Amino acid sequence: MSYFTNETVKFFKQLDKNNTKEWFEANRARFESEVLDPAKIFVLHMGDMLRDIAPDVMAIPKTDKSIFRLHRDVRFSKNKAPYKTNLGIFFWEGEGKKMECSGFYMHIDPKTYFLGVGMYMFTPDQIKKFRELVYNPVKAEELTKIINKIEKKGYKINDTHYKTVPRGFDKEYKYADMLKYNGLFAFYESKELKELLEADQLKFLFEKFKDVSPLHRWLLENMF
């Protein structure tokens, strides 16, 4: 089944060129039929599949829940364009607020599609806990093996955020580089939109989520 089509991409291409409230309101019906309604169905169907590997995953087919809102917060931005030009969807699992949990993310825009699994940004308390975990050689080796297997499958891991090892930790520690993360996720990004648009999208995306789900499981079992 196709949830996201050439019409989905076309809508975002046109929005990118006509990023105004007037244009959007004139094309609101298109947004709902070509983007939002298919996204809601996708959330329900993918949520059911993800529960095989993430039993307590949250899949809520509403804006500001699993579906990211299209409106941008422009209050503190030089870019005053009112709308995002991509569709973002997130399925999360764990205790706490949505964006403080580990989860499964995907988005599609006029040029690319992207999947990410893990935690985009730790809270200050989570950074502290993560550092304590990876300063334990057993836990760090466990995580390293998971990351290595994921990378061998062709996925990437986000870059470290901090340039130096934080104070109080041994710079010579075998896994010192892990202490530089402020979030940890695996991702896949492609400009080959046909790869997604012409696929059995539910199966195609689920298999990619499944490939990197061991990272999600490690985070879930250790960070919460």
C-alpha positions, 0 to 999 in steps of 0.5 A: 500500500502506498501512503506517500505518493508523487502528489505528497512530494509535489505538494511540498515542492509547491509549498517550498516555492509558495510558503505563505498563509494565503497559498496554504489556505487555498491548498488546505484541502490538498494538504489534508487529502495528499499529506495529512489523511494518508499520514494518519492511516500510516501511523495506525498501520505502522504502529500495529507493526512496530508493536512486534518489536516495541510492545509499548510504542505510542502511535497516535494519528494526530497532529502534535502527537505522532504527526509533527505540526506543519506550522513553524515557530518563527518567533526567534527565527530569521526565517519567517516562512510559516510552514515546514516543507516536510512531513515528520512522523514519530513513534515513541516508547519509554517513560516521560515526554514524547521528545524525551523518549527513544523512538522511530522517526521518519520524514519525507520532503521534496528531495529526500526521505529520512529514517531515524531510531533512538534519541535525538537529544538527551535532557541534562539528567539523561546526559548524566545517566548516559555518561554513567552507563558508557563509563561502565566498560560492560555497557559500553562494549554492549552498545558498541557491538550494537552500533557496529552491527547497525553500521555494517547494514549500511546505516549511520550513527549521528556525530558526537556533539561535544569536541572533548571528553567531559570533565571528571572522565578519563580521556584515555578510557577505551570508550571515551568518545561515547561520552561526547554524545548529547543524543544517540540515534541511527539513521538512513537518508536517501535522495532516491525518493522513488525507492520509497514511493514505489515500494510496499511502504509499510514493509519497506519502512518497517524492515529498516526500523527493525534493522536498527531497533537493537539501539532503541531496545538498548536505550529503552532498557538502560535509560528509563 
